[in-house]
Amino acid sequence: MKSNYLIAVVVIFTLLVASTAHAQSKSAEDRATAVMKASFKERGQAKLDRLDQDKAMALCTKYALTPIPKNLAKEIEAENLKTIPFPKDGKYLGDWKAGERIAQSGVGRQFSDNPANPSGGNCYACHKLDPKELSYGTIGVSLYQFGKIRSYSPEIAKYAYGKIYNAQAYSACSNMPRFGHNQTLTETQIKDLVALLMDPDSPVNK
Amino acid sequence: MNHTLIGFLCVAPATIAVALTLSMIGPAEAQTPAPAKSAATAPPVKKAPAAAASAASSDATVRAIEKYREALADGNPADLWEARGEGIWKQKRGPKNMTLEKCDLGLGEGVVKGAYAQLPKYFGDTDKVEDLESRLVTCMVLLQGFSYEQARRAPFGSPDNKPAMEALVAYVTANSRGVKMNVSLKHPKEKEAFEIGKKIFFHRGGPHDFSCATCHAQDNIRIRLQDLPNLTKQEPAQRAYTAWPAYRVSQGELRSFQWRLFDCFRQQRFPELEFTSQGSVALTTYLARNANGGVFSAPSIKR
């Protein structure tokens, strides 16, 4: 009888502590968000809603330090895949020369940029592409010989288009921006980038 | 605007031939191995053949950049900011016509030596955690009688604006050269600032889905040719944090740590980080604390 009573007390106490801890962490989260929102001001094209997160970014932030559970990763990928409007004409390759210019340009979406001008993709900031460009970053994988290695097939071209349009569709919590989904690059620009990766004449495949 | 990525060849006869694009330019798209790679749609990738060769040439590039940095460091114009800052510190200014010599930067009234190495910290008079810049604003307001707006106005230098703030920052920080970083989290508000700063560091947002961590939470990565310190790890965090403020050769200005954060968020495609805002101090607390134990060595010189 006495031990039952003790167990009950311990259980209630544990529940209390757990719920208080949960409430505290919840309020710490809210407080951090409030501080962040109060610490930025809109400027040019960069409004305060840029601090807001969709489901994918909220989850990727939550799991920034630990691997995201597989089922959640699959959810993010499936939901983002649905957002990709693949080109109606079924053509994925544009002009690789225009693609090279887009890959070199880091202009766009900053508060100091004029939103009337087209954005670049800044691919070289993170990826190796044309080996003649020595100034490339290593945040992303090397894309040198992208088509040559993977084959010049329509399936790979479609994948490249989709990946640039919405990287979260293929690899949840990838560091790569969703260039089409977030309206940084147009369909034509993405096709030009696909050509840079997939055209046998592109210096990427030499 | 350097985000178009200036790739320039810097050739010093027979010694250094450095292909340089040292731009802290717009963080761009990245595609790191994600924790869960489960997409059925991603086609398989054959092994890239030239990986080893490319790693070797990349090492050579990194060494060449190091040499270029050493060459730059010979004669740092930050001295000019430090001297001007010392003058401003000791100059009677503001409605109260007072100097800053009674300003308490955390080690007592007027103590400048070593003060920066223990900032940000909690200050009882404002009941806030303050970094150097926000503390200087407090002293300008309380001691010199400036309004809060006056003290925070146009804090970043440009060809037609040479603010007192950056000069003061140069003077105070130079007085911590050789001192070990020692940021305390004893006060609950210091601990809270650290935790909020950490949250801001990992918060993904904006049109590019970037957070600070996109570029600064992995080892041995570069944006273009600029190496990116992993600011979540002690050794690289120490190396990075203790090298700010810096005289920026490409801009001809001395840049404070507040400027560093301001400009990172611009490239992150976020709205404007407000000068000395609570979030900026929180993020600084997180980064400075991660650098604890590192020997402070700024103002430095950077490309």
Chai-1 contact restraints between the chains, C-beta under 6 A:
chainA,res_idxA,chainB,res_idxB,connection_type,confidence,min_distance_angstrom,max_distance_angstrom,comment,restraint_id
A,A32,B,I196,contact,1.0,0.0,6.0,A-B,restraint_1
A,A32,B,K199,contact,1.0,0.0,6.0,A-B,restraint_2
A,V35,B,I196,contact,1.0,0.0,6.0,A-B,restraint_3
A,V35,B,Q278,contact,1.0,0.0,6.0,A-B,restraint_4
A,V35,B,G279,contact,1.0,0.0,6.0,A-B,restraint_5
A,M36,B,I200,contact,1.0,0.0,6.0,A-B,restraint_6
A,M36,B,G279,contact,1.0,0.0,6.0,A-B,restraint_7
A,S39,B,E274,contact,1.0,0.0,6.0,A-B,restraint_8
A,S39,B,S277,contact,1.0,0.0,6.0,A-B,restraint_9
A,S39,B,Q278,contact,1.0,0.0,6.0,A-B,restraint_10
A,S39,B,G279,contact,1.0,0.0,6.0,A-B,restraint_11
A,F40,B,P271,contact,1.0,0.0,6.0,A-B,restraint_12
A,F40,B,L273,contact,1.0,0.0,6.0,A-B,restraint_13
A,K41,B,E272,contact,1.0,0.0,6.0,A-B,restraint_14
A,K41,B,E274,contact,1.0,0.0,6.0,A-B,restraint_15
A,E42,B,P271,contact,1.0,0.0,6.0,A-B,restraint_16
A,R43,B,P271,contact,1.0,0.0,6.0,A-B,restraint_17
A,R43,B,E272,contact,1.0,0.0,6.0,A-B,restraint_18
A,A46,B,P271,contact,1.0,0.0,6.0,A-B,restraint_19
A,L48,B,P271,contact,1.0,0.0,6.0,A-B,restraint_20
A,R50,B,G205,contact,1.0,0.0,6.0,A-B,restraint_21
A,R50,B,G206,contact,1.0,0.0,6.0,A-B,restraint_22
A,R50,B,F270,contact,1.0,0.0,6.0,A-B,restraint_23
A,R50,B,P271,contact,1.0,0.0,6.0,A-B,restraint_24
A,L51,B,G205,contact,1.0,0.0,6.0,A-B,restraint_25
A,Q53,B,G205,contact,1.0,0.0,6.0,A-B,restraint_26
A,M57,B,R204,contact,1.0,0.0,6.0,A-B,restraint_27
A,M57,B,D209,contact,1.0,0.0,6.0,A-B,restraint_28
A,C60,B,R204,contact,1.0,0.0,6.0,A-B,restraint_29
A,T61,B,F202,contact,1.0,0.0,6.0,A-B,restraint_30
A,T61,B,H203,contact,1.0,0.0,6.0,A-B,restraint_31
A,T61,B,R204,contact,1.0,0.0,6.0,A-B,restraint_32
A,A64,B,F202,contact,1.0,0.0,6.0,A-B,restraint_33
A,A64,B,A213,contact,1.0,0.0,6.0,A-B,restraint_34
A,P67,B,P35,contact,1.0,0.0,6.0,A-B,restraint_35
A,I68,B,P35,contact,1.0,0.0,6.0,A-B,restraint_36
A,I68,B,A36,contact,1.0,0.0,6.0,A-B,restraint_37
A,K70,B,A36,contact,1.0,0.0,6.0,A-B,restraint_38
A,A73,B,A36,contact,1.0,0.0,6.0,A-B,restraint_39
A,A73,B,S38,contact,1.0,0.0,6.0,A-B,restraint_40
A,K74,B,S38,contact,1.0,0.0,6.0,A-B,restraint_41
A,E77,B,A39,contact,1.0,0.0,6.0,A-B,restraint_42
A,G106,B,H3,contact,1.0,0.0,6.0,A-B,restraint_43
A,G106,B,L5,contact,1.0,0.0,6.0,A-B,restraint_44
A,G106,B,I25,contact,1.0,0.0,6.0,A-B,restraint_45
A,G106,B,G26,contact,1.0,0.0,6.0,A-B,restraint_46
A,R109,B,P207,contact,1.0,0.0,6.0,A-B,restraint_47
A,R109,B,R269,contact,1.0,0.0,6.0,A-B,restraint_48
A,Q110,B,R266,contact,1.0,0.0,6.0,A-B,restraint_49
A,Q110,B,R269,contact,1.0,0.0,6.0,A-B,restraint_50
A,F111,B,R266,contact,1.0,0.0,6.0,A-B,restraint_51
A,N122,B,G26,contact,1.0,0.0,6.0,A-B,restraint_52
A,N122,B,A28,contact,1.0,0.0,6.0,A-B,restraint_53
A,A125,B,A28,contact,1.0,0.0,6.0,A-B,restraint_54
A,A125,B,I223,contact,1.0,0.0,6.0,A-B,restraint_55
A,A125,B,R224,contact,1.0,0.0,6.0,A-B,restraint_56
A,C126,B,A28,contact,1.0,0.0,6.0,A-B,restraint_57
A,C126,B,E29,contact,1.0,0.0,6.0,A-B,restraint_58
A,C126,B,A30,contact,1.0,0.0,6.0,A-B,restraint_59
A,L134,B,A19,contact,1.0,0.0,6.0,A-B,restraint_60
A,S135,B,G7,contact,1.0,0.0,6.0,A-B,restraint_61
A,S135,B,T21,contact,1.0,0.0,6.0,A-B,restraint_62
A,S135,B,R224,contact,1.0,0.0,6.0,A-B,restraint_63
A,S135,B,L225,contact,1.0,0.0,6.0,A-B,restraint_64
A,G137,B,R222,contact,1.0,0.0,6.0,A-B,restraint_65
A,G137,B,I223,contact,1.0,0.0,6.0,A-B,restraint_66
A,G137,B,R224,contact,1.0,0.0,6.0,A-B,restraint_67
A,T138,B,I221,contact,1.0,0.0,6.0,A-B,restraint_68
A,T138,B,R222,contact,1.0,0.0,6.0,A-B,restraint_69
A,I139,B,A30,contact,1.0,0.0,6.0,A-B,restraint_70
A,I139,B,I221,contact,1.0,0.0,6.0,A-B,restraint_71
A,G140,B,A30,contact,1.0,0.0,6.0,A-B,restraint_72
A,G140,B,Q31,contact,1.0,0.0,6.0,A-B,restraint_73
A,S142,B,A48,contact,1.0,0.0,6.0,A-B,restraint_74
A,I149,B,K46,contact,1.0,0.0,6.0,A-B,restraint_75
A,I156,B,P43,contact,1.0,0.0,6.0,A-B,restraint_76
A,Y159,B,P43,contact,1.0,0.0,6.0,A-B,restraint_77
A,Y170,B,A39,contact,1.0,0.0,6.0,A-B,restraint_78
A,Y170,B,T41,contact,1.0,0.0,6.0,A-B,restraint_79
A,Y170,B,A42,contact,1.0,0.0,6.0,A-B,restraint_80
A,S171,B,A34,contact,1.0,0.0,6.0,A-B,restraint_81
A,S171,B,K37,contact,1.0,0.0,6.0,A-B,restraint_82
A,S171,B,A39,contact,1.0,0.0,6.0,A-B,restraint_83
A,A172,B,A34,contact,1.0,0.0,6.0,A-B,restraint_84
A,A172,B,A36,contact,1.0,0.0,6.0,A-B,restraint_85
A,C173,B,A34,contact,1.0,0.0,6.0,A-B,restraint_86
A,S174,B,Q31,contact,1.0,0.0,6.0,A-B,restraint_87
A,S174,B,A34,contact,1.0,0.0,6.0,A-B,restraint_88
A,N175,B,A30,contact,1.0,0.0,6.0,A-B,restraint_89
A,N175,B,T32,contact,1.0,0.0,6.0,A-B,restraint_90
A,N175,B,T214,contact,1.0,0.0,6.0,A-B,restraint_91
A,M176,B,E29,contact,1.0,0.0,6.0,A-B,restraint_92
A,M176,B,A30,contact,1.0,0.0,6.0,A-B,restraint_93
A,M176,B,Q31,contact,1.0,0.0,6.0,A-B,restraint_94
A,P177,B,E29,contact,1.0,0.0,6.0,A-B,restraint_95
A,P177,B,H208,contact,1.0,0.0,6.0,A-B,restraint_96
A,P177,B,D209,contact,1.0,0.0,6.0,A-B,restraint_97
A,N182,B,P207,contact,1.0,0.0,6.0,A-B,restraint_98
A,T184,B,P207,contact,1.0,0.0,6.0,A-B,restraint_99
